[in-house]
Amino acid sequence: MIGSNGLLEIKCVNGIVQTSHNSSNAKSHQPITDLLHPSNLIGKIIKPNCDFLYYRAANETQLHDNPNVSLYFLKKDLHHGTKLNLHFMKTSNYGVTFLSREVANSIPFSSNKVEMENILNHFSIKQGSKECEFVKNTIGYCEGQEMKGEVKTCVTSLESMVDFATLKLGNNVEAVSTEVNKETKLQEYVIAKGVKKLGEDNKVVVCHKVNYPYAVFYCHKIDATNAYSVPMEGVDGSRVKAVAVCHTDTSQWNPKHFAFQFLKVQRGTVPICHFFTQEHVVWVSKDWPKFNLGQFKFAILESEDDDVLISK
């Protein structure tokens, strides 16, 4: 079965996931291409937002920087006409590149004292530096306990990301990311017509890029979560094809999480949604179309290399 995210052709043959570059669709899903195959050199550390760690309380920076701006909103507002103050940045070649699975597996990724020293030496990172702090924090998040209802892993290669997504969602998956057509300043956006749910109910894996000298993503699947494609229109005429997820059960989140303080609600009381910026990848499970022709089973075979799909 094949799922295309604009960068990858993802095929499962005899239970084995195979991936290859799919340049023909890259234009329509450019954010995925930029994110998973950036041109930046290995070794540069980035610092994306970590609001996806729902067990964490809000910090002072979150509470005092742009108090009227947040990617969080209530699910009841997920409809045409809702107005929100947002800042969608257009990120080109965001971040750092993936290593191959073979290379990534050869580099330690552990908080063990000896292995941590090897990591820092490998990337020429000095003890006590900000880069050192980022590396230690990221590994700490990755080794931390899962929240109830959450299954997580940190992936250090593209192959590992695909493996995790297909393990949790099945072999037929699609990867999507927010698409921004141009850089804009903070402004008012309105949700346009055309909001639609992506994939099947409660079959969503989200992968967040985290701070590390090469591409590492914190991937997790959380119960009672659905993904949506949300077209947005800015007051300056700019358009964003945003990806949002909605959590219908937030009872396990930290009661002091930023979302609750910004939205002025208590955890576990109302469904909460949030948009993703471009440095996040959302994987959804997709149903193959089924053709009902009486008692016959209908097979699709496009070429010798494609899988045969038989409806039941």
Disulfide bonds with the S-S distance in Angstrom:
Cys142-Cys154 1.93
Cys207-Cys219 2.11
Cys246-Cys273 2.00
